[in-house]
Amino acid sequence: MKALERALIVVAALFIALTIPHVIEDVTFGETARLGLTMLQAGLVVGGLHALLVLAVFDASRRGRLGAWAMIVIGLIWTIGIIVIHGPEIQTGGFGRGGASLVLLAAMFVLALALTALGGRILLRLLDKD
């Protein structure tokens, strides 16, 4: 297994591990209700994105274009979601969940960007070979 594939697996695993407690926190603080989602709907959305990410990582690590594209899209969905959902409260200083929560959110943001970048890197390698 090459370094890029190892990085892909590590980043995806860390990302999934960090998003689970964060989404639980979002449900607890009413973020999902503010978006009009029930707890079940939020769980299905996040679980679906996690399942798609696992499939994307598997495909991309086997040099699949669809997996690389899916990683880019999933990374962007999370990145944009973090900005839209939490950006305003962070910008105004209203993010009152504590420093640990903010660090968790920042780590998720960086890992979502890393997923996007890794997917792009794999896609560029595949397109170079054509």
N, C-alpha and C positions, 0 to 999 in steps of 0.2 A: 504494500500500500504506500503510495507516494505521500509526500508532505502535504500537498493540497487537499487530498482526500481525508487525511488525518485531521487537518485543521477544520475541514467542513464538518466532520462528525463531532469533534469536540465543541465547536461553536454552537452547533444545533442542539447538542445535549445540554450544554450550559443554558442556552436560551430557553429551552423547554423547562428546565429545572427552575429557572427564575420566574418565568411567566405564571406558573401555577400559584405560588403564594401571592403574587401581585394581583392576579385576577380574583382570588379569594378576598383580598383586601378591598379591591374595587367593589365587589358585591357587598361587603360589610359596610362600606362607606356610602353606598347608594349610587355609585357611578353608573352601574349598568341600568338601574332603574331610571336615572336621569336620561339615559340614551333610549329609553323605551323598551328595554330588554328585561325579561324575567330571568331569574337565576338559572332556570333550565335552558333558556335560549342562549344566555351568555356561555354556559358550559358547553352547549353544542357547537357554538361558533368557535370557541377556543379549542375544544377537542378536535373539531374538524380541521382547523388550521394546523394543529399539532400533527394530526394524522397525515395531512398533505405535506407537511414539512419532512416527516420521516420518509415518505415515499419519494419526495423530491431529492432528498439527500442520497437515498439509495440509487436513484436513477442518475443523478449528477455524478456520483462517485464511480459509476460505470460508464461515464462519458456520454450520458444522455442529454440531449438538448432540452427536452421537455422539463427534465428535472432542474436544469440550470435556470431556465426561464421561470419555473415555479418558485425557485429560491429567491430570485430577484423580486418577483411579485409579492411573495409572502413577507420578505424583509421590508419592502416598501409599505405594505399594508400596516405592519406593526409600527414602523417608523412614523408614518403619517398619523396613525391612531394615537400614538403617545403624544405627538405634538398637538393634535386637535383636542384630545380629551384632557390632557394634563398641562399643556402649555399655558393657557390663560391663568390657571391657579398658581402656577410657578412664577409666572411673570409678575403677577400682582402681589406675590408673597402670601397667597392664601392656601398654600399647600401645607396643611396643618397635621400631617401624619407623622412627622418626625424625620430626623436625619437618616435613619436606617432605611426608611421607605424611599426617600429621595435617592439614596445611593443605589438601591435596588432598581428603581426606575431608570437611572442613568446607565446602569450596567445593561439593562434590557435594551435601551436605546442604542448603545454602542454595539451590542451583539446583533441587533436587527440590521444595523448598517453593515456589519461584518458579513452577515448572511447575504445581503444584497451584493456586496463587493465580491464575495467568493463565487456566487452564482454568475456574476459578470465575468470574472476571471476564467471560470470554466468554459463559459460560452465563447469568450474570445479565443481560447485555445482550440475549441472545436471548429470555430469558423476559420481559424488560421490553417487548419489541416485540410480544408476543402479546396 
